[in-house]
Amino acid sequence: MVVAIYGTGGIGKTTLAKAIFNSIGPKFPARSFVGPVKAKELRKLEKRILKDLSRHDILVESVDHGKALMKAHLRSIRALVILDDVDHSGQLEALNVDSLAPGTRLILTSRGFEQSIELLSWHAFLRIDPDDDYEDRSIKIAKSCQGIPLLLEVAVASLYDKTETSYWDESIRHLENSIDQNIHRRLCVSTQGLESHEIEIFLGIVCFLVRKENLETTLRFWEAIGRAPNRALEKLIQNSLVRIGPCISF
C-alpha cells in the first residue's frame, strides 16, 4: 500500500511521517526512513533503502541494477518505507513500487512538485509542460515558491509570454534572494507595473464586487467615468489578483 502526505512546506509533513515511523515501525520485519529524498541521487537512494532493509551494504552498480534489487527485496519481505520530501516521480520508479510484498507500507511526503511545474507552465506558456530551455528555470521557481499555488501564480505572472532567458534568470535571482522574507511582501510583486487606474479598479473590486453577476454592472460603472475596465480586469487576472468563477475571488 502506498500513502502520500502532501502540502506546503512547514505544515508538519515530516513530523507526522516520523511519528508514524516510530509508532508502527517496530511491527515490521524491515523498515527504512529516508529524507530529504530530493537531496539524494537515485542510485544512492536505492543503496540506502537496500542497506536498511537487508541490514548490510549492497553494491548498486546503476539505477536499473538498483531497481532489480529493490524488486527482489520488496517482494520478499514485509517492510515499512518512508520517503520524506519527494520531488519527482522518478524517485518512486527507482523503488519498483509495483513489487511491494503483501503488508508492505510505502509512505511519502511531498510538496506536490510536479503539480507546481504544471501550474507554472500553464501560466507562463499556456500548456502543460515548459519548453526545454525553461525546464530547469521552472524547477528553480517552483522550489522558491515552496509549493504555494498563489505565490507561484504571482511569481509567473510577469513571465507570461517572455521568451528572453535572461529575464527568467533575473526573476529567479529575485525570488531566491527574497526566499526568507514573509509571503505578504513577496505577493506584493503582483502589484508592480499596475497603472493608477488599474489599482483603482482592483480596489473597487475588492470593496464592492463579490458575486459574478455584479461584474457587468461594475464594468459599466468604470466605463462611465472614463476608465478602461476590460483591459484592466484582464491584467488583474493575469497578475493573479482576481479570479472569475461563481464568485469573484482575490
Backbone bond lengths (Angstrom), bond angles and torsions (degrees), N, CA, C in turn:
res aa  C-N    CA-C-N  psi(-1)  N-CA   C-N-CA  omega(-1)  CA-C   N-CA-C  phi
1 M - - - 1.453 - - 1.523 109.33 -
2 V 1.326 116.02 136.70 1.464 121.97 179.17 1.521 108.63 -114.02
3 V 1.334 116.92 129.56 1.459 123.10 178.90 1.519 108.41 -123.82
4 A 1.337 117.42 131.21 1.458 121.95 178.69 1.523 109.93 -111.24
5 I 1.334 115.68 134.13 1.458 122.74 173.16 1.521 106.20 -115.45
6 Y 1.326 117.26 111.61 1.456 117.80 -177.08 1.519 111.07 -131.67
7 G 1.339 114.17 156.20 1.457 121.23 -178.73 1.517 109.68 163.42
8 T 1.316 117.35 179.15 1.449 121.95 -177.60 1.526 110.90 -70.66
9 G 1.336 114.94 162.16 1.442 120.09 -179.10 1.519 112.77 -64.49
10 G 1.341 116.11 144.27 1.451 120.58 174.31 1.516 115.87 89.18
11 I 1.336 118.35 4.48 1.471 119.20 -177.21 1.531 112.51 -94.57
12 G 1.345 117.17 -1.58 1.460 119.48 174.32 1.516 115.71 104.28
13 K 1.331 118.14 20.04 1.478 120.53 -178.97 1.527 110.88 -63.04
14 T 1.332 116.44 -46.85 1.468 120.41 -179.28 1.519 111.23 -64.94
15 T 1.326 116.86 -42.43 1.470 121.13 178.80 1.517 110.71 -59.70
16 L 1.329 116.72 -42.92 1.462 121.17 178.76 1.527 110.67 -65.00
17 A 1.336 116.30 -43.35 1.464 120.41 -179.60 1.527 111.01 -62.52
18 K 1.326 117.71 -41.05 1.469 121.27 178.78 1.520 110.86 -66.29
19 A 1.323 116.48 -38.59 1.466 119.79 178.85 1.527 110.74 -63.90
20 I 1.333 116.40 -41.39 1.467 120.81 177.50 1.523 110.20 -63.23
21 F 1.332 115.88 -44.10 1.472 121.10 -178.35 1.533 110.54 -61.25
22 N 1.327 116.66 -45.12 1.463 120.18 -178.53 1.527 111.97 -71.18
23 S 1.345 116.02 -28.72 1.459 119.73 -176.52 1.531 112.67 -78.76
24 I 1.330 116.77 -49.28 1.462 119.25 -174.17 1.523 113.52 -106.50
25 G 1.336 117.19 -7.88 1.459 120.08 -178.85 1.515 115.35 -53.79
26 P 1.346 118.74 -44.96 1.470 120.23 -179.06 1.526 114.08 -61.47
27 K 1.334 118.11 -15.37 1.462 120.86 -179.66 1.526 112.58 -80.80
28 F 1.346 117.34 -6.76 1.466 121.63 -177.18 1.523 110.52 -107.25
29 P 1.333 117.37 141.72 1.467 120.83 177.10 1.533 112.94 -61.27
30 A 1.338 116.65 -28.70 1.459 120.91 179.42 1.525 108.82 -143.23
31 R 1.318 115.98 148.82 1.466 119.09 -179.59 1.522 110.05 -154.17
32 S 1.340 114.28 156.16 1.465 120.38 -179.82 1.519 109.22 -153.06
33 F 1.327 116.06 134.41 1.466 122.37 174.49 1.522 106.73 -123.79
34 V 1.327 116.67 119.65 1.463 121.67 -178.13 1.522 109.19 -127.27
35 G 1.313 116.86 128.68 1.447 120.21 176.00 1.524 111.95 -175.28
36 P 1.332 118.95 154.68 1.475 123.06 -6.13 1.522 111.45 -74.78
37 V 1.320 116.22 131.25 1.458 121.40 -176.37 1.513 111.57 -61.55
38 K 1.335 118.62 -36.23 1.457 121.88 -174.30 1.515 112.44 -61.83
39 A 1.332 117.42 -19.04 1.457 120.10 -178.39 1.524 112.19 -88.92
40 K 1.304 118.03 1.56 1.457 121.10 -175.04 1.526 111.19 -116.84
41 E 1.345 116.34 141.69 1.454 120.99 173.34 1.525 108.72 -70.02
42 L 1.338 115.84 155.87 1.464 119.18 -175.74 1.526 111.75 -61.33
43 R 1.323 117.18 -41.42 1.461 119.48 -178.83 1.530 110.92 -65.42
44 K 1.344 116.13 -39.65 1.456 120.21 178.07 1.529 110.82 -68.29
45 L 1.326 115.56 -34.02 1.466 119.48 176.71 1.521 110.46 -63.57
46 E 1.322 115.92 -47.47 1.468 119.99 178.46 1.527 110.94 -60.34
47 K 1.337 116.32 -43.96 1.467 120.70 -178.37 1.518 111.32 -61.96
48 R 1.327 116.54 -41.60 1.469 120.31 -179.34 1.528 110.90 -63.94
49 I 1.335 116.42 -45.84 1.468 119.66 -178.48 1.519 110.65 -66.24
50 L 1.322 117.14 -42.45 1.471 120.87 178.66 1.524 111.45 -61.54
51 K 1.327 116.57 -38.18 1.464 120.24 177.80 1.519 110.80 -65.00
52 D 1.344 116.48 -42.05 1.458 120.00 179.57 1.521 111.91 -65.26
53 L 1.337 115.92 -40.63 1.462 119.39 -175.76 1.520 112.35 -75.34
54 S 1.346 117.30 -37.28 1.467 120.72 -176.97 1.523 112.76 -95.20
55 R 1.351 116.01 -15.40 1.460 123.35 179.20 1.521 112.98 67.35
56 H 1.325 116.24 26.23 1.462 121.14 170.03 1.527 108.93 -158.13
57 D 1.324 116.51 159.29 1.459 121.15 -177.82 1.518 111.13 -66.77
58 I 1.329 115.57 137.02 1.461 121.95 176.64 1.523 108.76 -125.12
59 L 1.322 116.61 131.20 1.459 121.16 179.51 1.525 109.82 -71.21
60 V 1.328 116.24 123.61 1.462 122.20 176.91 1.524 107.05 -116.42
61 E 1.327 116.27 108.36 1.458 120.73 -172.95 1.527 112.74 -79.75
62 S 1.324 116.79 -30.26 1.462 121.18 -178.28 1.519 108.74 -157.76
63 V 1.326 116.00 172.52 1.457 119.87 178.10 1.524 110.92 -63.07
64 D 1.330 116.98 -42.67 1.467 120.37 179.36 1.523 111.30 -64.42
65 H 1.343 115.81 -39.50 1.462 119.78 176.76 1.531 109.72 -62.79
66 G 1.337 114.89 -40.79 1.452 119.25 178.44 1.522 112.02 -63.26
67 K 1.335 117.07 -38.47 1.462 120.49 177.67 1.527 111.36 -59.93
68 A 1.331 115.74 -42.77 1.465 119.54 179.57 1.528 110.85 -64.39
69 L 1.327 116.62 -41.35 1.465 120.25 178.62 1.532 111.37 -66.69
70 M 1.322 115.52 -40.03 1.458 119.54 178.14 1.523 110.76 -62.06
71 K 1.328 115.81 -40.96 1.464 119.96 179.36 1.517 110.82 -60.92
72 A 1.334 115.77 -43.24 1.460 120.12 -178.47 1.528 111.40 -65.52
73 H 1.334 116.82 -40.94 1.455 119.79 -176.79 1.532 112.26 -77.32
74 L 1.330 117.03 -43.07 1.453 120.07 -175.06 1.517 112.87 -71.03
75 R 1.327 117.75 -25.16 1.465 118.49 -179.62 1.522 111.89 -89.02
76 S 1.344 115.65 -6.98 1.467 118.62 -176.03 1.519 113.21 -110.32
77 I 1.342 117.40 -5.15 1.453 118.92 -177.50 1.526 109.77 -145.17
78 R 1.320 115.80 140.80 1.464 120.66 176.37 1.523 108.37 -79.72
79 A 1.324 116.68 119.91 1.461 120.15 -172.09 1.524 111.47 -135.03
80 L 1.321 114.66 159.92 1.460 122.60 170.56 1.524 107.13 -113.80
81 V 1.327 116.46 117.82 1.470 121.71 179.64 1.521 108.55 -123.39
82 I 1.321 116.04 123.46 1.456 121.28 178.06 1.527 109.18 -118.85
83 L 1.321 115.61 124.81 1.466 122.35 177.61 1.518 107.97 -111.27
84 D 1.303 116.30 118.28 1.461 121.08 -176.43 1.527 111.09 -100.57
85 D 1.326 116.48 130.34 1.465 124.15 176.31 1.524 112.35 67.77
86 V 1.324 115.92 50.82 1.460 121.57 174.61 1.526 108.81 -71.63
87 D 1.339 117.09 134.51 1.460 118.99 -179.77 1.518 113.89 -128.10
88 H 1.360 116.73 10.32 1.465 118.35 178.28 1.523 109.07 -157.65
89 S 1.326 115.96 141.17 1.469 120.30 -178.29 1.524 112.06 -64.54
90 G 1.338 117.49 -23.48 1.465 120.77 179.17 1.512 112.36 -61.51
91 Q 1.327 116.96 -26.73 1.456 120.30 178.71 1.528 111.36 -69.24
92 L 1.323 116.60 -30.33 1.465 119.77 175.24 1.520 110.93 -77.23
93 E 1.334 116.77 -37.30 1.456 120.69 178.41 1.522 110.81 -61.46
94 A 1.337 116.75 -34.20 1.463 120.97 -179.56 1.519 111.75 -65.66
95 L 1.328 117.15 -19.69 1.464 120.71 -178.81 1.526 112.98 -89.87
96 N 1.330 117.09 -10.05 1.467 120.22 -177.89 1.531 110.01 55.55
97 V 1.324 116.11 54.88 1.463 120.84 -172.54 1.524 112.85 -65.06
98 D 1.326 117.74 -15.46 1.465 119.91 178.50 1.523 111.80 -70.14
99 S 1.339 116.26 -10.12 1.467 120.02 -176.14 1.524 113.05 -104.95
100 L 1.322 117.78 19.68 1.457 120.55 -177.63 1.523 111.36 -63.83
101 A 1.310 115.35 135.61 1.460 120.49 177.30 1.526 110.20 -71.77
102 P 1.333 118.07 154.40 1.466 120.31 176.53 1.524 110.72 -55.46
103 G 1.320 116.05 132.09 1.452 120.03 179.64 1.518 114.56 91.74
104 T 1.333 117.19 -10.86 1.464 120.57 178.45 1.519 109.88 -72.16
105 R 1.316 116.17 143.04 1.456 121.94 178.03 1.528 109.23 -122.29
106 L 1.331 116.09 124.22 1.458 121.85 173.95 1.520 107.92 -113.78
107 I 1.311 116.72 117.46 1.466 122.77 -178.71 1.519 108.62 -117.88
108 L 1.308 116.61 131.45 1.458 119.99 179.19 1.515 110.38 -131.75
109 T 1.318 114.73 149.03 1.463 120.48 172.74 1.520 107.81 -114.30
110 S 1.315 115.62 146.74 1.462 119.67 -177.02 1.521 109.97 -157.38
111 R 1.311 115.64 154.35 1.466 121.03 174.12 1.518 111.30 -93.07
112 G 1.335 117.59 12.81 1.460 119.59 -178.77 1.521 111.54 66.97
113 F 1.348 116.45 46.32 1.467 121.67 -170.81 1.517 112.76 -62.00
114 E 1.337 116.46 -46.11 1.465 118.63 -176.78 1.529 111.16 -65.35
115 Q 1.339 116.89 -33.60 1.459 119.99 175.88 1.526 110.47 -65.74
116 S 1.345 116.44 -33.46 1.457 120.29 177.50 1.519 110.98 -64.80
117 I 1.339 116.64 -41.63 1.464 120.77 178.98 1.531 109.93 -64.15
118 E 1.327 115.98 -41.11 1.461 119.72 179.12 1.529 111.02 -64.09
119 L 1.331 116.47 -43.88 1.465 120.39 178.44 1.520 110.46 -62.22
120 L 1.325 116.41 -43.84 1.466 120.89 178.41 1.513 111.06 -59.38
121 S 1.326 116.28 -44.81 1.464 120.41 -176.83 1.527 111.77 -64.76
122 W 1.331 116.68 -39.21 1.462 119.16 178.78 1.522 110.83 -62.56
123 H 1.330 116.33 -39.51 1.458 119.60 -177.60 1.529 112.26 -76.68
124 A 1.328 117.44 -31.79 1.458 119.84 -176.38 1.524 112.63 -91.12
125 F 1.360 116.83 -35.25 1.469 120.33 -172.19 1.527 113.84 -124.48
126 L 1.348 116.82 -4.77 1.466 121.65 -177.91 1.522 112.40 61.48
127 R 1.324 116.38 33.50 1.464 121.71 173.28 1.523 109.40 -151.37
128 I 1.331 116.88 173.30 1.456 120.82 -168.53 1.522 113.70 -75.99
129 D 1.349 118.59 -29.08 1.454 121.98 -177.56 1.518 110.72 -123.61
130 P 1.335 118.35 143.74 1.469 120.40 176.77 1.520 111.37 -75.75
131 D 1.329 116.82 160.39 1.454 121.33 173.65 1.519 109.65 -61.70
132 D 1.347 115.71 157.64 1.467 120.24 -179.25 1.524 112.01 -57.46
133 D 1.335 116.76 -39.47 1.462 120.49 -178.36 1.522 112.35 -66.26
134 Y 1.333 116.93 -17.89 1.458 120.60 -175.65 1.522 112.77 -112.29
135 E 1.339 117.22 3.03 1.464 119.96 -176.24 1.525 111.66 -63.46
136 D 1.352 116.85 -52.07 1.464 119.60 -179.98 1.524 110.91 -64.40
137 R 1.324 116.85 -37.40 1.463 120.65 178.79 1.534 110.46 -65.53
138 S 1.327 116.62 -38.55 1.462 120.73 178.44 1.525 111.04 -64.50
139 I 1.320 116.61 -38.98 1.461 121.20 178.74 1.528 110.45 -62.89
140 K 1.338 116.45 -42.91 1.465 120.27 179.86 1.528 111.36 -62.93
141 I 1.326 115.90 -41.33 1.467 119.72 179.87 1.521 110.39 -66.53
142 A 1.337 116.80 -43.94 1.462 120.72 -179.73 1.525 111.38 -60.32
143 K 1.331 116.53 -41.15 1.464 119.92 179.30 1.519 111.09 -67.63
144 S 1.330 116.81 -38.96 1.463 120.32 -179.88 1.527 111.37 -63.58
145 C 1.343 115.93 -31.23 1.468 120.40 -177.98 1.516 113.17 -84.77
146 Q 1.340 116.83 -1.16 1.465 122.43 172.59 1.524 113.62 57.79
147 G 1.337 116.89 28.24 1.453 119.87 176.81 1.511 115.24 74.99
148 I 1.335 118.10 11.65 1.465 121.48 -179.77 1.531 108.05 -87.70
149 P 1.344 118.76 111.42 1.468 121.13 -172.66 1.522 113.63 -56.82
150 L 1.348 117.98 -47.02 1.456 119.59 -177.69 1.517 111.24 -63.56
151 L 1.331 116.49 -41.13 1.455 120.34 179.09 1.522 110.09 -64.32
152 L 1.330 116.95 -38.03 1.458 120.88 177.90 1.520 110.86 -65.01
153 E 1.323 116.55 -43.62 1.464 120.19 178.50 1.524 111.03 -60.86
154 V 1.330 116.33 -41.78 1.463 120.63 179.75 1.520 110.54 -64.60
155 A 1.327 116.52 -43.06 1.458 120.78 -178.17 1.523 111.72 -63.58
156 V 1.328 116.59 -35.68 1.456 120.97 -174.86 1.520 112.31 -88.30
157 A 1.333 117.28 -16.33 1.463 120.21 -176.40 1.523 111.67 -54.97
158 S 1.333 117.15 -39.12 1.466 120.27 -178.30 1.524 112.53 -78.39
159 L 1.347 117.19 -8.03 1.461 120.86 -177.66 1.521 112.87 -98.83
160 Y 1.339 116.63 -5.32 1.452 119.65 -178.62 1.521 110.66 -58.38
161 D 1.331 115.95 127.98 1.458 123.30 176.60 1.530 112.60 65.76
162 K 1.348 117.13 18.70 1.460 120.52 176.23 1.525 108.18 -96.17
163 T 1.332 117.13 120.99 1.457 121.49 -176.71 1.526 113.10 -103.49
164 E 1.338 117.48 -7.42 1.455 119.57 -179.98 1.526 109.57 -80.63
165 T 1.340 117.37 118.25 1.466 120.81 -179.78 1.522 110.85 -63.29
166 S 1.338 117.59 -29.29 1.466 120.37 179.44 1.527 110.35 -63.84
167 Y 1.340 116.67 -33.82 1.469 121.23 178.05 1.521 109.66 -65.86
168 W 1.332 116.46 -42.37 1.464 121.24 177.51 1.530 110.32 -63.30
169 D 1.335 116.57 -44.52 1.463 120.22 -178.85 1.527 111.12 -61.52
170 E 1.316 116.35 -38.48 1.464 120.49 177.95 1.527 110.64 -64.79
171 S 1.329 116.64 -41.21 1.465 120.85 178.42 1.525 111.40 -65.07
172 I 1.326 116.08 -38.44 1.466 120.67 178.36 1.520 110.73 -63.21
173 R 1.335 116.62 -44.60 1.467 119.91 178.90 1.522 110.92 -61.80
174 H 1.332 115.54 -38.62 1.466 119.46 178.86 1.526 110.75 -63.06
175 L 1.328 117.18 -44.29 1.467 120.98 -179.84 1.522 111.12 -65.31
176 E 1.341 116.34 -44.86 1.462 120.20 -177.50 1.522 111.68 -65.98
177 N 1.310 116.93 -34.73 1.462 120.29 179.35 1.522 112.41 -73.14
178 S 1.341 116.39 -21.21 1.462 119.47 -177.71 1.520 111.92 -107.19
179 I 1.336 117.11 14.75 1.451 121.03 -172.93 1.529 112.18 -61.58
180 D 1.332 118.56 -30.26 1.457 120.78 -177.53 1.519 112.82 -92.29
181 Q 1.334 117.84 -1.11 1.454 120.52 177.63 1.523 109.04 -79.83
182 N 1.311 116.14 160.50 1.461 117.75 -176.84 1.526 110.93 -71.58
183 I 1.324 115.12 156.71 1.457 121.33 -174.01 1.520 111.70 -62.00
184 H 1.313 117.42 -35.85 1.469 120.04 -178.55 1.523 110.96 -57.70
185 R 1.321 117.68 -45.03 1.464 120.71 -178.89 1.516 111.25 -66.21
186 R 1.320 116.59 -36.23 1.462 119.93 -178.92 1.525 110.92 -72.45
187 L 1.322 116.49 -33.06 1.462 118.92 177.58 1.522 111.75 -68.80
188 C 1.323 117.25 -21.40 1.463 120.47 178.50 1.523 112.10 -64.54
189 V 1.349 116.34 -14.24 1.463 119.70 176.38 1.524 110.28 -56.74
190 S 1.329 117.29 -30.56 1.459 121.50 -175.86 1.516 112.97 -67.20
191 T 1.342 118.09 -19.73 1.464 120.57 -179.88 1.522 112.81 -91.28
192 Q 1.333 116.09 -9.72 1.458 118.55 179.84 1.523 109.84 -67.90
193 G 1.306 115.90 137.01 1.459 120.20 178.47 1.506 114.41 89.58
194 L 1.343 117.94 -4.46 1.456 120.56 177.23 1.527 109.45 -77.17
195 E 1.316 116.18 138.49 1.453 120.44 175.04 1.529 109.42 -80.62
196 S 1.323 115.61 163.92 1.468 120.02 -173.34 1.528 112.33 -58.89
197 H 1.351 117.24 -40.57 1.470 118.65 -178.76 1.528 110.88 -70.89
198 E 1.342 116.86 -28.01 1.466 120.06 177.41 1.529 110.03 -69.85
199 I 1.317 116.42 -37.73 1.460 120.28 175.83 1.528 110.07 -66.10
200 E 1.332 117.19 -39.33 1.463 120.93 177.72 1.526 110.86 -61.25
201 I 1.333 115.94 -44.62 1.462 120.18 180.00 1.527 110.28 -64.54
202 F 1.314 116.77 -41.04 1.464 120.08 178.60 1.529 110.76 -61.64
203 L 1.338 116.83 -46.23 1.456 120.35 179.30 1.522 111.29 -63.67
204 G 1.341 116.00 -35.51 1.456 119.09 176.53 1.515 111.89 -65.11
205 I 1.330 116.28 -39.32 1.467 120.34 177.72 1.525 109.89 -64.24
206 V 1.322 116.48 -45.67 1.462 120.95 -179.47 1.531 110.97 -59.22
207 C 1.335 115.77 -40.53 1.473 120.01 -175.06 1.528 113.46 -79.20
208 F 1.347 116.34 -36.48 1.466 118.33 -167.76 1.527 115.33 -119.90
209 L 1.300 118.11 -26.89 1.461 119.75 -171.37 1.518 110.70 -97.33
210 V 1.305 116.34 118.51 1.460 121.04 178.37 1.523 110.22 -121.63
211 R 1.315 117.62 -50.79 1.452 121.59 -177.67 1.520 111.45 -91.72
212 K 1.303 116.62 145.76 1.459 121.60 -179.21 1.525 111.64 -61.55
213 E 1.330 117.24 -33.07 1.465 119.90 -176.89 1.527 112.10 -66.82
214 N 1.342 118.07 -15.66 1.463 121.31 177.83 1.527 112.32 -87.11
215 L 1.320 116.77 -1.51 1.461 119.76 -173.64 1.526 111.96 -63.31
216 E 1.335 117.72 -47.84 1.458 120.33 -177.82 1.530 111.77 -61.30
217 T 1.311 116.50 -40.91 1.466 120.09 177.79 1.520 110.83 -61.80
218 T 1.319 116.03 -42.02 1.462 120.63 180.00 1.526 111.27 -65.12
219 L 1.336 116.79 -42.40 1.466 120.68 179.45 1.524 110.87 -63.97
220 R 1.326 117.13 -40.28 1.466 120.08 179.20 1.532 111.08 -64.88
221 F 1.327 116.38 -34.72 1.463 119.85 178.10 1.528 110.59 -62.27
222 W 1.335 116.50 -46.14 1.465 119.74 -178.96 1.529 110.86 -67.81
223 E 1.316 117.47 -35.60 1.465 120.51 176.62 1.526 110.75 -62.94
224 A 1.331 117.09 -38.89 1.463 122.25 -177.16 1.524 112.54 -64.41
225 I 1.335 116.81 -26.05 1.471 118.80 -179.39 1.532 111.19 -104.08
226 G 1.346 115.48 18.23 1.456 119.54 171.00 1.507 116.92 85.27
227 R 1.322 117.61 18.41 1.467 120.18 177.70 1.533 109.71 -93.35
228 A 1.326 116.21 174.54 1.461 121.67 176.50 1.529 107.85 -116.79
229 P 1.329 118.00 77.38 1.466 121.34 -169.11 1.524 114.71 -68.53
230 N 1.333 118.13 -35.51 1.465 119.18 -176.90 1.525 111.72 -66.11
231 R 1.325 116.22 -44.15 1.463 119.64 177.79 1.521 110.81 -66.68
232 A 1.332 116.17 -39.54 1.464 119.99 178.89 1.529 110.52 -64.42
233 L 1.337 116.36 -42.34 1.463 120.40 -179.89 1.522 110.61 -62.96
234 E 1.332 115.94 -40.38 1.468 119.81 178.24 1.528 110.86 -60.42
235 K 1.330 116.48 -41.37 1.466 120.43 179.58 1.520 111.22 -68.47
236 L 1.316 117.10 -38.71 1.466 120.51 178.27 1.520 111.00 -63.76
237 I 1.323 116.53 -39.24 1.465 120.77 177.18 1.517 109.81 -66.10
238 Q 1.334 116.64 -43.42 1.462 121.17 -179.81 1.525 111.09 -61.85
239 N 1.336 117.04 -34.68 1.462 121.54 179.97 1.524 112.95 -85.89
240 S 1.336 116.30 9.58 1.473 122.43 177.03 1.526 112.41 62.45
241 L 1.327 117.36 26.20 1.460 121.22 176.55 1.520 112.02 -90.41
242 V 1.325 116.93 -23.37 1.460 122.11 -178.77 1.518 108.98 -138.26
243 R 1.318 116.18 139.99 1.464 122.00 172.61 1.520 108.22 -124.56
244 I 1.330 115.85 136.95 1.464 120.75 179.89 1.519 108.68 -103.05
245 G 1.313 116.88 116.32 1.455 122.60 177.41 1.511 108.04 -145.17
246 P 1.343 119.14 -154.05 1.469 120.25 174.08 1.520 111.13 -55.24
247 C 1.364 114.60 -33.66 1.460 120.84 172.58 1.530 107.63 -125.38
248 I 1.318 115.77 151.62 1.448 119.76 174.69 1.522 107.87 -78.82
249 S 1.325 117.48 128.95 1.470 120.53 178.93 1.513 109.54 -122.68
250 F 1.319 115.31 153.27 1.458 120.59 -178.72 1.521 108.68 -156.11
